[in-house]
Amino acid sequence: MGSPITEKMAKKLQLPARGNRIIYDNQIRGFGVRITAAGAVAFLVNYRVHGRERRYTIGRYPEVSAQMAREEALRLREAVRQGHDPLAERERLRGVPTMTDLAEEYLRRHAEPYKRPLSVRDDKRFLKAIILPRLGKLQVSALTRLDVENLHRQFSSTPVQANRVLALLSKMFNLAVKWGWARDNPARGVTRYQEQPRERWLQQEELTRLAEALDKQPDQNQVDALRLIQLTGARKSEVLGATWDQFDLERGVWTKPAHSTKQARIHHVPLNAPALDLLQRMRKSATGEYLFPGRTGEHLKDVKKLWRRVTKAAGLEGIHVHDLRHTYASHLVSGGVPLALVGALLGHTQPRTTQRYAHLADDALRAATNQFGSVYEMARKPHGRKVKA
């Protein structure tokens, strides 16, 4: 009759001279343990369905314990009794794409051909660090809105990052629906966290301290990159990847190619006098295609270390490089430049993007309304006489 398959038995199985040997359990029909001549041990269950003899491998020992295998064998036998074919269902599911499959396809078919390199890098970072470790093994068609909400909630302390991950998942699922991998988008309708945009911009005295710290740095090539960001309000990636053929120094215009801009559109930017002076000085000693060359054949990738030294020297710790762009826009708006013109300089395609600076127009608005205040006061003082209110 044999004996029940136990942990002790699985440990002490004798190797066959060749091939493999199967020992069957005496309690669960078709449940057995197989050992090969190479010493590999696995649990299995034999069953018949639709007149066919089938063998289903439950798992390898010791990853699967004898008790776990026994419980799974009972579940499988019950499924067979109800008319299911576990082996056929496993084979079918092997062809169902997982979130890892979707991530690879998303990068290959959408992100890498159509998105900016910086955006692709961010997508890969979110996938590797956040999405795939938690959802990678799940089938695309099985993911639910609750799964997405739970992931989003895990990063509630960093709302901007949580929302970017949610947006990435939503885009991936829109494509999955288009490709026939999913019926709907479980990320649609998940409430985004409210984001508080950074309002930090440098005042005149802080700009002076920054300029002094920049002048004292030994690597003035990298410093010039920070100066150009400050003078143009351009994004860091646009400046670091800029090539000399983008600049017409006679006309004083920087033409940013579509592949380098966030909006994927060509952007023509007039250069102010200090920016033009900076570029003309740099051009005299330039040797390659890039304004800011890095490794051989590449451009400078980042200025993090320099920025930390500069901000520490200037007493401006906590200021981000991107805050130079905010500073550029903020001073223009507070100086009375219309939001539409500021948006054009920054390369914004949507007015609402520039609208975040609207409250900074108070000084210009106050100066404007004070003009009528002066007219009113003059009207109240005809011929220089003081008139009581």
Short mmCIF file of the C-alpha atoms (twelve columns), coordinates in Angstrom:
data_MODEL
# 
_entry.id   MODEL 
# 
loop_
_atom_site.group_PDB 
_atom_site.id 
_atom_site.type_symbol 
_atom_site.label_atom_id 
_atom_site.label_alt_id 
_atom_site.label_comp_id 
_atom_site.label_asym_id 
_atom_site.label_seq_id 
_atom_site.Cartn_x 
_atom_site.Cartn_y 
_atom_site.Cartn_z 
_atom_site.pdbx_PDB_model_num 
ATOM 1   C CA . MET A 1   0.000   0.000   0.000   1 
ATOM 2   C CA . GLY A 2   2.938   2.375   0.540   1 
ATOM 3   C CA . SER A 3   3.020   5.243   2.983   1 
ATOM 4   C CA . PRO A 4   2.063   8.922   3.057   1 
ATOM 5   C CA . ILE A 5   4.499   11.363  1.516   1 
ATOM 6   C CA . THR A 6   6.127   13.367  4.297   1 
ATOM 7   C CA . GLU A 7   8.961   15.861  4.740   1 
ATOM 8   C CA . LYS A 8   11.146  13.110  6.179   1 
ATOM 9   C CA . MET A 9   10.530  10.857  3.180   1 
ATOM 10  C CA . ALA A 10  11.309  13.650  0.703   1 
ATOM 11  C CA . LYS A 11  14.622  14.277  2.444   1 
ATOM 12  C CA . LYS A 12  15.720  10.628  2.374   1 
ATOM 13  C CA . LEU A 13  14.729  9.594   -1.141  1 
ATOM 14  C CA . GLN A 14  17.245  7.284   -2.782  1 
ATOM 15  C CA . LEU A 15  18.660  8.285   -6.162  1 
ATOM 16  C CA . PRO A 16  17.716  6.026   -9.077  1 
ATOM 17  C CA . ALA A 17  20.535  4.578   -11.170 1 
ATOM 18  C CA . ARG A 18  19.230  6.486   -14.181 1 
ATOM 19  C CA . GLY A 19  16.177  8.433   -15.286 1 
ATOM 20  C CA . ASN A 20  13.736  9.126   -12.465 1 
ATOM 21  C CA . ARG A 21  11.644  7.296   -9.886  1 
ATOM 22  C CA . ILE A 22  8.168   8.227   -8.594  1 
ATOM 23  C CA . ILE A 23  6.791   7.255   -5.206  1 
ATOM 24  C CA . TYR A 24  3.031   7.660   -4.800  1 
ATOM 25  C CA . ASP A 25  1.133   8.673   -1.686  1 
ATOM 26  C CA . ASN A 26  -1.200  6.089   -0.143  1 
ATOM 27  C CA . GLN A 27  -3.883  8.599   0.836   1 
ATOM 28  C CA . ILE A 28  -4.327  11.019  -2.078  1 
ATOM 29  C CA . ARG A 29  -4.883  9.353   -5.412  1 
ATOM 30  C CA . GLY A 30  -2.271  10.268  -8.022  1 
ATOM 31  C CA . PHE A 31  -0.177  12.389  -5.601  1 
ATOM 32  C CA . GLY A 32  3.511   11.522  -5.787  1 
ATOM 33  C CA . VAL A 33  7.090   12.660  -5.347  1 
ATOM 34  C CA . ARG A 34  9.657   12.246  -8.126  1 
ATOM 35  C CA . ILE A 35  13.445  12.086  -7.819  1 
ATOM 36  C CA . THR A 36  15.849  12.117  -10.755 1 
ATOM 37  C CA . ALA A 37  19.283  10.571  -11.064 1 
ATOM 38  C CA . ALA A 38  20.676  14.112  -10.700 1 
ATOM 39  C CA . GLY A 39  18.958  14.478  -7.315  1 
ATOM 40  C CA . ALA A 40  16.148  16.853  -8.298  1 
ATOM 41  C CA . VAL A 41  13.003  16.262  -6.195  1 
ATOM 42  C CA . ALA A 42  9.534   17.498  -7.174  1 
ATOM 43  C CA . PHE A 43  5.939   16.816  -6.160  1 
ATOM 44  C CA . LEU A 44  3.323   15.925  -8.765  1 
ATOM 45  C CA . VAL A 45  -0.210  14.718  -9.200  1 
ATOM 46  C CA . ASN A 46  -1.594  12.432  -11.914 1 
ATOM 47  C CA . TYR A 47  -5.219  12.695  -12.999 1 
ATOM 48  C CA . ARG A 48  -7.529  11.838  -15.896 1 
ATOM 49  C CA . VAL A 49  -9.745  14.348  -17.643 1 
ATOM 50  C CA . HIS A 50  -11.789 13.846  -20.824 1 
ATOM 51  C CA . GLY A 51  -10.261 10.372  -21.083 1 
ATOM 52  C CA . ARG A 52  -6.685  11.712  -21.097 1 
ATOM 53  C CA . GLU A 53  -3.970  10.906  -18.527 1 
ATOM 54  C CA . ARG A 54  -2.350  14.127  -17.305 1 
ATOM 55  C CA . ARG A 55  0.615   14.832  -14.995 1 
ATOM 56  C CA . TYR A 56  0.809   18.162  -13.162 1 
ATOM 57  C CA . THR A 57  4.069   19.201  -11.448 1 
ATOM 58  C CA . ILE A 58  3.205   20.997  -8.215  1 
ATOM 59  C CA . GLY A 59  6.675   22.260  -7.401  1 
ATOM 60  C CA . ARG A 60  10.236  21.428  -6.520  1 
ATOM 61  C CA . TYR A 61  11.416  20.384  -3.074  1 
ATOM 62  C CA . PRO A 62  12.468  22.065  -0.785  1 
ATOM 63  C CA . GLU A 63  10.968  25.299  -2.233  1 
ATOM 64  C CA . VAL A 64  7.634   23.501  -1.808  1 
ATOM 65  C CA . SER A 65  7.302   21.501  1.402   1 
ATOM 66  C CA . ALA A 66  5.599   18.124  1.574   1 
ATOM 67  C CA . GLN A 67  2.679   19.613  3.497   1 
ATOM 68  C CA . MET A 68  2.215   22.434  0.986   1 
ATOM 69  C CA . ALA A 69  2.300   19.897  -1.858  1 
ATOM 70  C CA . ARG A 70  -0.245  17.713  -0.111  1 
ATOM 71  C CA . GLU A 71  -2.671  20.627  0.299   1 
ATOM 72  C CA . GLU A 72  -2.217  21.629  -3.338  1 
ATOM 73  C CA . ALA A 73  -2.786  18.042  -4.498  1 
ATOM 74  C CA . LEU A 74  -6.106  17.964  -2.624  1 
ATOM 75  C CA . ARG A 75  -7.141  21.266  -4.245  1 
ATOM 76  C CA . LEU A 76  -6.190  20.000  -7.713  1 
ATOM 77  C CA . ARG A 77  -8.075  16.722  -7.271  1 
ATOM 78  C CA . GLU A 78  -11.185 18.677  -6.286  1 
ATOM 79  C CA . ALA A 79  -10.788 20.917  -9.364  1 
ATOM 80  C CA . VAL A 80  -10.569 17.825  -11.562 1 
ATOM 81  C CA . ARG A 81  -13.677 16.390  -9.901  1 
ATOM 82  C CA . GLN A 82  -15.528 19.589  -10.919 1 
ATOM 83  C CA . GLY A 83  -14.464 19.172  -14.542 1 
ATOM 84  C CA . HIS A 84  -11.375 21.426  -14.693 1 
ATOM 85  C CA . ASP A 85  -8.054  20.556  -16.328 1 
ATOM 86  C CA . PRO A 86  -5.337  22.177  -14.138 1 
ATOM 87  C CA . LEU A 87  -2.526  21.501  -16.609 1 
ATOM 88  C CA . ALA A 88  -4.425  23.059  -19.514 1 
ATOM 89  C CA . GLU A 89  -5.233  26.125  -17.401 1 
ATOM 90  C CA . ARG A 90  -1.575  26.509  -16.400 1 
ATOM 91  C CA . GLU A 91  -0.510  26.323  -20.040 1 
ATOM 92  C CA . ARG A 92  -3.109  28.914  -20.963 1 
ATOM 93  C CA . LEU A 93  -1.990  31.292  -18.210 1 
ATOM 94  C CA . ARG A 94  1.631   31.027  -19.284 1 
ATOM 95  C CA . GLY A 95  0.597   32.883  -22.416 1 
ATOM 96  C CA . VAL A 96  -1.107  35.686  -20.458 1 
ATOM 97  C CA . PRO A 97  1.164   38.764  -20.198 1 
ATOM 98  C CA . THR A 98  2.283   39.975  -16.783 1 
ATOM 99  C CA . MET A 99  3.018   43.536  -15.690 1 
ATOM 100 C CA . THR A 100 6.689   42.820  -16.392 1 
ATOM 101 C CA . ASP A 101 5.737   41.922  -19.974 1 
ATOM 102 C CA . LEU A 102 3.675   45.111  -20.264 1 
ATOM 103 C CA . ALA A 103 6.552   47.228  -18.926 1 
ATOM 104 C CA . GLU A 104 8.950   45.801  -21.517 1 
ATOM 105 C CA . GLU A 105 6.449   46.319  -24.321 1 
ATOM 106 C CA . TYR A 106 5.611   49.845  -23.135 1 
ATOM 107 C CA . LEU A 107 9.267   50.863  -23.192 1 
ATOM 108 C CA . ARG A 108 9.948   49.210  -26.561 1 
ATOM 109 C CA . ARG A 109 6.837   50.294  -28.455 1 
ATOM 110 C CA . HIS A 110 6.000   53.649  -26.866 1 
ATOM 111 C CA . ALA A 111 8.474   55.275  -24.494 1 
ATOM 112 C CA . GLU A 112 11.764  54.785  -26.331 1 
ATOM 113 C CA . PRO A 113 10.449  55.717  -29.818 1 
ATOM 114 C CA . TYR A 114 8.308   58.697  -28.794 1 
ATOM 115 C CA . LYS A 115 9.437   60.160  -25.456 1 
ATOM 116 C CA . ARG A 116 12.409  62.319  -24.547 1 
ATOM 117 C CA . PRO A 117 15.440  60.430  -23.166 1 
ATOM 118 C CA . LEU A 118 14.998  62.122  -19.791 1 
ATOM 119 C CA . SER A 119 11.369  60.995  -19.606 1 
ATOM 120 C CA . VAL A 120 12.339  57.448  -20.596 1 
ATOM 121 C CA . ARG A 121 14.924  57.455  -17.828 1 
ATOM 122 C CA . ASP A 122 12.272  58.517  -15.309 1 
ATOM 123 C CA . ASP A 123 9.878   55.821  -16.540 1 
ATOM 124 C CA . LYS A 124 12.561  53.153  -16.159 1 
ATOM 125 C CA . ARG A 125 13.360  54.393  -12.658 1 
ATOM 126 C CA . PHE A 126 9.700   54.239  -11.554 1 
ATOM 127 C CA . LEU A 127 9.274   50.800  -13.094 1 
ATOM 128 C CA . LYS A 128 12.414  49.338  -11.542 1 
ATOM 129 C CA . ALA A 129 12.115  50.866  -8.079  1 
ATOM 130 C CA . ILE A 130 8.358   51.004  -7.491  1 
ATOM 131 C CA . ILE A 131 6.026   49.283  -9.941  1 
ATOM 132 C CA . LEU A 132 7.660   45.987  -10.893 1 
ATOM 133 C CA . PRO A 133 8.852   44.925  -7.410  1 
ATOM 134 C CA . ARG A 134 5.215   45.142  -6.264  1 
ATOM 135 C CA . LEU A 135 3.170   44.304  -9.359  1 
ATOM 136 C CA . GLY A 136 5.570   42.709  -11.834 1 
ATOM 137 C CA . LYS A 137 4.387   39.111  -11.440 1 
ATOM 138 C CA . LEU A 138 0.686   39.938  -11.652 1 
ATOM 139 C CA . GLN A 139 -1.170  39.301  -14.883 1 
ATOM 140 C CA . VAL A 140 -2.139  42.476  -16.686 1 
ATOM 141 C CA . SER A 141 -5.740  41.330  -17.062 1 
ATOM 142 C CA . ALA A 142 -5.980  40.475  -13.345 1 
ATOM 143 C CA . LEU A 143 -4.823  43.830  -11.943 1 
ATOM 144 C CA . THR A 144 -7.643  45.702  -10.189 1 
ATOM 145 C CA . ARG A 145 -8.322  49.273  -9.235  1 
ATOM 146 C CA . LEU A 146 -7.730  48.257  -5.606  1 
ATOM 147 C CA . ASP A 147 -4.205  47.088  -6.532  1 
ATOM 148 C CA . VAL A 148 -3.490  50.487  -8.096  1 
ATOM 149 C CA . GLU A 149 -5.019  52.406  -5.168  1 
ATOM 150 C CA . ASN A 150 -2.956  50.419  -2.671  1 
ATOM 151 C CA . LEU A 151 0.262   51.164  -4.566  1 
ATOM 152 C CA . HIS A 152 -0.644  54.852  -4.851  1 
ATOM 153 C CA . ARG A 153 -1.397  55.017  -1.120  1 
ATOM 154 C CA . GLN A 154 1.994   53.565  -0.203  1 
ATOM 155 C CA . PHE A 155 3.625   56.763  -1.448  1 
ATOM 156 C CA . SER A 156 1.205   59.280  0.055   1 
ATOM 157 C CA . SER A 157 4.105   60.961  1.874   1 
ATOM 158 C CA . THR A 158 5.588   61.914  -1.529  1 
ATOM 159 C CA . PRO A 159 2.472   62.995  -3.460  1 
ATOM 160 C CA . VAL A 160 4.285   64.199  -6.578  1 
ATOM 161 C CA . GLN A 161 6.067   60.869  -6.989  1 
ATOM 162 C CA . ALA A 162 2.873   58.936  -6.225  1 
ATOM 163 C CA . ASN A 163 1.006   60.866  -8.915  1 
ATOM 164 C CA . ARG A 164 3.773   60.330  -11.481 1 
ATOM 165 C CA . VAL A 165 3.658   56.570  -10.852 1 
ATOM 166 C CA . LEU A 166 -0.129  56.644  -11.201 1 
ATOM 167 C CA . ALA A 167 0.133   58.555  -14.481 1 
ATOM 168 C CA . LEU A 168 2.663   56.038  -15.801 1 
ATOM 169 C CA . LEU A 169 0.414   53.103  -14.874 1 
ATOM 170 C CA . SER A 170 -2.556  54.802  -16.514 1 
ATOM 171 C CA . LYS A 171 -0.640  55.300  -19.769 1 
ATOM 172 C CA . MET A 172 0.588   51.706  -19.724 1 
ATOM 173 C CA . PHE A 173 -2.960  50.407  -19.251 1 
ATOM 174 C CA . ASN A 174 -4.374  52.626  -21.983 1 
ATOM 175 C CA . LEU A 175 -1.889  50.951  -24.305 1 
ATOM 176 C CA . ALA A 176 -2.693  47.512  -22.855 1 
ATOM 177 C CA . VAL A 177 -6.359  48.085  -23.750 1 
ATOM 178 C CA . LYS A 178 -5.332  49.198  -27.242 1 
ATOM 179 C CA . TRP A 179 -3.162  46.080  -27.671 1 
ATOM 180 C CA . GLY A 180 -5.906  43.760  -26.388 1 
ATOM 181 C CA . TRP A 181 -4.040  42.832  -23.195 1 
ATOM 182 C CA . ALA A 182 -6.669  44.288  -20.850 1 
ATOM 183 C CA . ARG A 183 -10.362 45.142  -20.995 1 
ATOM 184 C CA . ASP A 184 -10.146 48.399  -19.087 1 
ATOM 185 C CA . ASN A 185 -7.770  50.748  -17.270 1 
ATOM 186 C CA . PRO A 186 -7.750  50.117  -13.480 1 
ATOM 187 C CA . ALA A 187 -5.794  53.351  -12.913 1 
ATOM 188 C CA . ARG A 188 -8.581  55.481  -14.389 1 
ATOM 189 C CA . GLY A 189 -10.563 57.289  -11.726 1 
ATOM 190 C CA . VAL A 190 -7.997  56.859  -8.926  1 
ATOM 191 C CA . THR A 191 -7.879  60.222  -7.154  1 
ATOM 192 C CA . ARG A 192 -4.562  62.041  -7.463  1 
ATOM 193 C CA . TYR A 193 -3.011  63.641  -4.429  1 
ATOM 194 C CA . GLN A 194 -3.045  67.407  -4.314  1 
ATOM 195 C CA . GLU A 195 0.376   68.755  -5.224  1 
ATOM 196 C CA . GLN A 196 1.860   71.935  -3.842  1 
ATOM 197 C CA . PRO A 197 4.154   73.430  -6.492  1 
ATOM 198 C CA . ARG A 198 7.414   74.904  -5.257  1 
ATOM 199 C CA . GLU A 199 7.153   78.652  -4.795  1 
ATOM 200 C CA . ARG A 200 10.839  79.230  -4.030  1 
ATOM 201 C CA . TRP A 201 12.570  81.849  -6.128  1 
ATOM 202 C CA . LEU A 202 15.660  83.894  -5.409  1 
ATOM 203 C CA . GLN A 203 15.432  87.511  -4.373  1 
ATOM 204 C CA . GLN A 204 17.986  90.103  -5.492  1 
ATOM 205 C CA . GLU A 205 20.226  89.717  -2.439  1 
ATOM 206 C CA . GLU A 206 20.213  85.924  -2.856  1 
ATOM 207 C CA . LEU A 207 21.081  86.262  -6.540  1 
ATOM 208 C CA . THR A 208 24.089  88.362  -5.544  1 
ATOM 209 C CA . ARG A 209 25.275  85.674  -3.116  1 
ATOM 210 C CA . LEU A 210 24.768  83.017  -5.781  1 
ATOM 211 C CA . ALA A 211 26.765  85.001  -8.349  1 
ATOM 212 C CA . GLU A 212 29.656  85.432  -5.888  1 
ATOM 213 C CA . ALA A 213 29.684  81.689  -5.112  1 
ATOM 214 C CA . LEU A 214 29.634  80.813  -8.816  1 
ATOM 215 C CA . ASP A 215 32.574  83.126  -9.544  1 
ATOM 216 C CA . LYS A 216 34.711  81.328  -6.929  1 
ATOM 217 C CA . GLN A 217 34.261  77.816  -8.363  1 
ATOM 218 C CA . PRO A 218 37.282  76.274  -10.135 1 
ATOM 219 C CA . ASP A 219 35.337  74.536  -12.945 1 
ATOM 220 C CA . GLN A 220 33.908  77.508  -14.799 1 
ATOM 221 C CA . ASN A 221 32.688  75.323  -17.688 1 
ATOM 222 C CA . GLN A 222 30.059  73.736  -15.457 1 
ATOM 223 C CA . VAL A 223 29.417  77.102  -13.816 1 
ATOM 224 C CA . ASP A 224 28.574  78.533  -17.238 1 
ATOM 225 C CA . ALA A 225 25.873  75.863  -17.559 1 
ATOM 226 C CA . LEU A 226 24.251  77.160  -14.373 1 
ATOM 227 C CA . ARG A 227 24.589  80.735  -15.603 1 
ATOM 228 C CA . LEU A 228 22.868  79.871  -18.878 1 
ATOM 229 C CA . ILE A 229 19.999  78.164  -17.034 1 
ATOM 230 C CA . GLN A 230 19.617  81.263  -14.900 1 
ATOM 231 C CA . LEU A 231 19.752  83.708  -17.826 1 
ATOM 232 C CA . THR A 232 17.329  81.831  -20.102 1 
ATOM 233 C CA . GLY A 233 14.970  80.048  -17.704 1 
ATOM 234 C CA . ALA A 234 15.654  76.863  -19.705 1 
ATOM 235 C CA . ARG A 235 15.373  73.398  -18.240 1 
ATOM 236 C CA . LYS A 236 18.597  71.795  -17.063 1 
ATOM 237 C CA . SER A 237 18.376  69.011  -19.652 1 
ATOM 238 C CA . GLU A 238 17.925  71.545  -22.475 1 
ATOM 239 C CA . VAL A 239 21.052  73.433  -21.456 1 
ATOM 240 C CA . LEU A 240 23.308  70.459  -20.742 1 
ATOM 241 C CA . GLY A 241 22.392  68.799  -24.048 1 
ATOM 242 C CA . ALA A 242 22.586  71.967  -26.142 1 
ATOM 243 C CA . THR A 243 24.771  71.997  -29.265 1 
ATOM 244 C CA . TRP A 244 26.331  74.995  -30.955 1 
ATOM 245 C CA . ASP A 245 24.297  74.562  -34.135 1 
ATOM 246 C CA . GLN A 246 21.176  75.497  -32.140 1 
ATOM 247 C CA . PHE A 247 22.451  79.059  -31.602 1 
ATOM 248 C CA . ASP A 248 22.431  81.980  -34.005 1 
ATOM 249 C CA . LEU A 249 24.681  84.393  -32.122 1 
ATOM 250 C CA . GLU A 250 24.326  87.108  -34.770 1 
ATOM 251 C CA . ARG A 251 20.534  87.203  -34.408 1 
ATOM 252 C CA . GLY A 252 20.692  86.305  -30.721 1 
ATOM 253 C CA . VAL A 253 18.314  83.325  -30.970 1 
ATOM 254 C CA . TRP A 254 18.398  79.839  -29.464 1 
ATOM 255 C CA . THR A 255 16.377  77.309  -31.485 1 
ATOM 256 C CA . LYS A 256 15.655  74.293  -29.281 1 
ATOM 257 C CA . PRO A 257 14.931  71.169  -31.363 1 
ATOM 258 C CA . ALA A 258 11.703  69.279  -30.713 1 
ATOM 259 C CA . HIS A 259 13.461  66.212  -29.302 1 
ATOM 260 C CA . SER A 260 14.997  68.285  -26.489 1 
ATOM 261 C CA . THR A 261 11.871  70.100  -25.289 1 
ATOM 262 C CA . LYS A 262 9.262   68.774  -22.909 1 
ATOM 263 C CA . GLN A 263 6.458   69.664  -25.328 1 
ATOM 264 C CA . ALA A 264 8.282   67.950  -28.253 1 
ATOM 265 C CA . ARG A 265 8.033   71.147  -30.296 1 
ATOM 266 C CA . ILE A 266 10.673  73.418  -31.804 1 
ATOM 267 C CA . HIS A 267 11.095  76.427  -29.531 1 
ATOM 268 C CA . HIS A 268 12.720  79.684  -30.664 1 
ATOM 269 C CA . VAL A 269 14.087  81.705  -27.729 1 
ATOM 270 C CA . PRO A 270 15.494  85.245  -28.013 1 
ATOM 271 C CA . LEU A 271 18.610  85.677  -25.893 1 
ATOM 272 C CA . ASN A 272 19.106  88.616  -23.541 1 
ATOM 273 C CA . ALA A 273 22.366  90.576  -23.641 1 
ATOM 274 C CA . PRO A 274 24.134  88.819  -20.721 1 
ATOM 275 C CA . ALA A 275 23.254  85.384  -22.146 1 
ATOM 276 C CA . LEU A 276 24.564  86.414  -25.559 1 
ATOM 277 C CA . ASP A 277 27.793  87.761  -24.011 1 
ATOM 278 C CA . LEU A 278 28.232  84.480  -22.129 1 
ATOM 279 C CA . LEU A 279 27.750  82.389  -25.263 1 
ATOM 280 C CA . GLN A 280 30.081  84.531  -27.365 1 
ATOM 281 C CA . ARG A 281 32.798  84.159  -24.722 1 
ATOM 282 C CA . MET A 282 32.277  80.385  -24.566 1 
ATOM 283 C CA . ARG A 283 32.283  80.063  -28.382 1 
ATOM 284 C CA . LYS A 284 35.851  81.396  -28.597 1 
ATOM 285 C CA . SER A 285 37.229  78.371  -26.733 1 
ATOM 286 C CA . ALA A 286 34.698  75.743  -27.883 1 
ATOM 287 C CA . THR A 287 36.101  72.626  -29.565 1 
ATOM 288 C CA . GLY A 288 33.228  70.185  -29.955 1 
ATOM 289 C CA . GLU A 289 29.557  70.150  -30.881 1 
ATOM 290 C CA . TYR A 290 28.290  70.447  -27.306 1 
ATOM 291 C CA . LEU A 291 28.324  73.632  -25.251 1 
ATOM 292 C CA . PHE A 292 29.087  71.554  -22.187 1 
ATOM 293 C CA . PRO A 293 31.061  68.454  -23.177 1 
ATOM 294 C CA . GLY A 294 31.298  65.545  -20.762 1 
ATOM 295 C CA . ARG A 295 32.786  62.156  -21.490 1 
ATOM 296 C CA . THR A 296 34.183  61.494  -24.960 1 
ATOM 297 C CA . GLY A 297 31.449  62.055  -27.512 1 
ATOM 298 C CA . GLU A 298 28.834  62.934  -24.888 1 
ATOM 299 C CA . HIS A 299 27.548  66.052  -23.183 1 
ATOM 300 C CA . LEU A 300 27.678  66.865  -19.485 1 
ATOM 301 C CA . LYS A 301 25.013  64.782  -17.732 1 
ATOM 302 C CA . ASP A 302 24.538  66.579  -14.420 1 
ATOM 303 C CA . VAL A 303 25.804  69.336  -12.139 1 
ATOM 304 C CA . LYS A 304 24.642  67.955  -8.784  1 
ATOM 305 C CA . LYS A 305 28.020  68.044  -7.023  1 
ATOM 306 C CA . LEU A 306 28.781  71.551  -8.233  1 
ATOM 307 C CA . TRP A 307 25.313  72.767  -7.254  1 
ATOM 308 C CA . ARG A 308 25.707  71.403  -3.720  1 
ATOM 309 C CA . ARG A 309 29.028  73.230  -3.321  1 
ATOM 310 C CA . VAL A 310 27.646  76.465  -4.734  1 
ATOM 311 C CA . THR A 311 24.466  76.545  -2.665  1 
ATOM 312 C CA . LYS A 312 26.407  75.700  0.497   1 
ATOM 313 C CA . ALA A 313 28.906  78.487  -0.166  1 
ATOM 314 C CA . ALA A 314 26.064  80.933  -0.866  1 
ATOM 315 C CA . GLY A 315 24.031  79.865  2.180   1 
ATOM 316 C CA . LEU A 316 21.224  78.678  -0.095  1 
ATOM 317 C CA . GLU A 317 20.942  75.004  0.892   1 
ATOM 318 C CA . GLY A 318 17.610  73.544  -0.152  1 
ATOM 319 C CA . ILE A 319 17.467  75.501  -3.400  1 
ATOM 320 C CA . HIS A 320 17.107  73.279  -6.478  1 
ATOM 321 C CA . VAL A 321 18.643  73.898  -9.891  1 
ATOM 322 C CA . HIS A 322 15.089  74.013  -11.288 1 
ATOM 323 C CA . ASP A 323 14.405  76.956  -8.959  1 
ATOM 324 C CA . LEU A 324 16.596  79.039  -11.285 1 
ATOM 325 C CA . ARG A 325 13.852  78.604  -13.900 1 
ATOM 326 C CA . HIS A 326 11.248  79.698  -11.336 1 
ATOM 327 C CA . THR A 327 13.445  82.688  -10.461 1 
ATOM 328 C CA . TYR A 328 13.694  83.752  -14.108 1 
ATOM 329 C CA . ALA A 329 9.915   83.575  -14.580 1 
ATOM 330 C CA . SER A 330 9.064   85.132  -11.230 1 
ATOM 331 C CA . HIS A 331 11.202  88.222  -11.732 1 
ATOM 332 C CA . LEU A 332 9.741   88.757  -15.201 1 
ATOM 333 C CA . VAL A 333 6.155   88.525  -13.943 1 
ATOM 334 C CA . SER A 334 6.744   90.693  -10.883 1 
ATOM 335 C CA . GLY A 335 8.434   93.205  -13.187 1 
ATOM 336 C CA . GLY A 336 5.270   93.569  -15.210 1 
ATOM 337 C CA . VAL A 337 5.882   91.224  -18.161 1 
ATOM 338 C CA . PRO A 338 2.536   89.687  -19.247 1 
ATOM 339 C CA . LEU A 339 2.028   86.017  -18.427 1 
ATOM 340 C CA . ALA A 340 1.589   85.162  -22.108 1 
ATOM 341 C CA . LEU A 341 5.056   86.491  -22.937 1 
ATOM 342 C CA . VAL A 342 6.625   84.701  -19.967 1 
ATOM 343 C CA . GLY A 343 4.963   81.473  -21.084 1 
ATOM 344 C CA . ALA A 344 6.346   81.949  -24.582 1 
ATOM 345 C CA . LEU A 345 9.867   82.421  -23.224 1 
ATOM 346 C CA . LEU A 346 9.566   79.314  -21.046 1 
ATOM 347 C CA . GLY A 347 8.126   77.216  -23.861 1 
ATOM 348 C CA . HIS A 348 4.765   76.617  -22.187 1 
ATOM 349 C CA . THR A 349 2.053   75.463  -24.590 1 
ATOM 350 C CA . GLN A 350 -0.773  75.725  -22.035 1 
ATOM 351 C CA . PRO A 351 -1.601  79.114  -20.418 1 
ATOM 352 C CA . ARG A 352 -2.511  77.379  -17.146 1 
ATOM 353 C CA . THR A 353 1.109   76.239  -16.793 1 
ATOM 354 C CA . THR A 354 2.270   79.851  -16.606 1 
ATOM 355 C CA . GLN A 355 -0.716  80.830  -14.466 1 
ATOM 356 C CA . ARG A 356 1.101   79.576  -11.362 1 
ATOM 357 C CA . TYR A 357 3.099   82.824  -11.484 1 
ATOM 358 C CA . ALA A 358 0.024   85.063  -11.690 1 
ATOM 359 C CA . HIS A 359 0.077   86.044  -8.010  1 
ATOM 360 C CA . LEU A 360 3.565   87.497  -8.506  1 
ATOM 361 C CA . ALA A 361 2.133   90.224  -10.718 1 
ATOM 362 C CA . ASP A 362 0.946   92.093  -7.611  1 
ATOM 363 C CA . ASP A 363 3.747   94.664  -7.772  1 
ATOM 364 C CA . ALA A 364 3.053   95.456  -11.418 1 
ATOM 365 C CA . LEU A 365 -0.685  95.603  -10.773 1 
ATOM 366 C CA . ARG A 366 -0.142  97.823  -7.758  1 
ATOM 367 C CA . ALA A 367 2.029   100.177 -9.811  1 
ATOM 368 C CA . ALA A 368 -0.653  100.243 -12.486 1 
ATOM 369 C CA . THR A 369 -3.488  101.038 -10.108 1 
ATOM 370 C CA . ASN A 370 -1.343  103.666 -8.387  1 
ATOM 371 C CA . GLN A 371 -1.227  105.503 -11.693 1 
ATOM 372 C CA . PHE A 372 -4.926  106.141 -11.385 1 
ATOM 373 C CA . GLY A 373 -4.418  106.926 -7.738  1 
ATOM 374 C CA . SER A 374 -2.165  109.775 -8.811  1 
ATOM 375 C CA . VAL A 375 -4.767  110.978 -11.308 1 
ATOM 376 C CA . TYR A 376 -7.397  110.886 -8.567  1 
ATOM 377 C CA . GLU A 377 -5.239  112.889 -6.154  1 
ATOM 378 C CA . MET A 378 -4.572  115.506 -8.802  1 
ATOM 379 C CA . ALA A 379 -8.294  115.790 -9.461  1 
ATOM 380 C CA . ARG A 380 -8.901  116.344 -5.759  1 
ATOM 381 C CA . LYS A 381 -6.349  119.175 -5.692  1 
ATOM 382 C CA . PRO A 382 -7.362  121.620 -8.451  1 
ATOM 383 C CA . HIS A 383 -4.891  124.468 -8.909  1 
ATOM 384 C CA . GLY A 384 -2.852  123.092 -6.037  1 
ATOM 385 C CA . ARG A 385 -5.606  123.744 -3.462  1 
ATOM 386 C CA . LYS A 386 -6.005  121.104 -0.763  1 
ATOM 387 C CA . VAL A 387 -9.518  119.798 -0.756  1 
ATOM 388 C CA . LYS A 388 -11.012 118.005 2.212   1 
ATOM 389 C CA . ALA A 389 -12.209 114.520 1.528   1 
# 
